[in-house]
Amino acid sequence: MGAAIGRAVSGGEVLELVGDIGAGKTTLTKGIAQALEIDEPVQSPTFTISRVYDSPSGLSLAHYDFYRLGNAGIMSEEIREAVDNDSVVVVEWAGAVDGDLPEDRLVVKITATSEEERLVEFHPGGRKSAELWQKIKENLV
């Protein structure tokens, strides 16, 4: 699933990953990174809040995890700066920065249905994220 997303992005996209701890949010992000040919190991930014990975194509993958963040503070500015045409922004636990994220983002809800299986729902918030969702569906066929 992450690889299908990674093959669909071209820069400027924002994905909000929603799911319980252990649902697979970081695993999905690893799949995105793999499709972007990022060689660096993708790790959960739970304790560092953010990690940025550069791909050979020139796109950056900005991965945020706001689980431990009570309020946005200085992260508000960082998240706004990260959203540009040269990056793909993935946000876990977006509650603290919800007002700083663009409305036109793709919300990806991951629910563990068993130890091995996940239900993944996509909710586009506007035209650009709807186009991204369409490309992802095409990549899954």
N, C-alpha and C positions, 0 to 999 in steps of 0.2 A: 504494500500500500504506500509506504513512504517513497519507494522508488518511482511509483506512478506519479506522485506529487512532484518529486524532484525533476522528472522529465517534463512536467507541465509548466514549471515556473520559468520566468524570463527576467525577473527583477521587478521590484516595486510591490510585491505581494506581501500581505500580512496574514499569518495563520494563527488563530487562537486555539490552542489545544486544551480541551476540557476532559477531565477524567480523574478518578480517584488515584491515590498513590498506588503505583504498580500496574496501572491500566495499560501502559505502553506508550506514553507520550514521548519519552526520550528515545525509545526504540523506533518510533515513527520518524523522529528527527534524524536518527542515524540512517534510515533508508533514504531520506531526502538528501542527506550529505553524500551518501554513496552514489546516487544518481548524478549529483553535481561533480563527481570525481574528486571529492575532498579526501585527501589521504590521511589527514590528522584524525586521531581517534576522537569521536564525539562523546562527550561526557555530560552528565546532568549538571546544569549550573545551579543546583539547589543552594550550595553554600557560597558560590561566587557571584550569583545573581545573573551574570551574563558571560557568554563566550561567543567569540566571532571567529568564523572559519572562512578562509579564502579558497575559492575554487580556481582551477586553471582557466576557466572561461572568463574570469574577471568578476563574477558574481560573489558576493559575500553572503554567508549564512549567519545571521545574528540570532542566537538562541538565548532566550531569557526565561528565567524561572523565578516568579515572585512569591513563591510559597511562604518564605520567611519575612517578607516585606510587609510591614504594618501599613505604611502609607508610601505614596510614590516618591515624595521628596525630589532629590536630584535626578532620579530615574525618569521622571516625566520628560525632562529635556532630552535625555539620552535616547529614549524610545522614539521621540518625534524626529530626532536627527537620523536615527537608523532607517527610518522609512524613506527610501529613495529608490531610484531605478536601477541602482547597482547592487541592491541587496534584497534578500528574502528574509523576512522577520518571522520567527516562530516564538510564540509566547505561551508559557505554561502558567497557570494560576494568575490570570490577568486582572483579578479583582482590584488590586491596588492601582492599576494604571488604565482601567477601563475607559475613563474619560479622555485619556491621551492617545488611545488607539483610533485609527480611522474607522468610521462606521462601515465602510466598504472593506470588510475583511472576511476571510473564510473561517468560520467556526467549525472545528473538527471535534466532535464528541466521541470519546472512546469509552465503551462500557465492557468490562470483563464479564462474559457470559459463562466462562469456565476457566480452568487453569490455562488451557491452551487456546481458547477462542475469544475473539473480541467482536463486538458490534460497533461499527464505525458509521457515524452520521455526519453529513456535511450540510452546513447552513450558510449559504452566501449572504452577505450583507449589502450587496450592491452589484452594479454592472461588471466591474473588473473581477470580483470574486466569483460571480456567476460564470463568467468566461473561463476562469481557472477551473472551476468545478466541472465544466463541460470537457475541458482538455484532460482532466484527471480521469473522467469516465471513459473517454476514448482510449486512454493509456491502459485501462483495466481490461479492455476487450481483447 
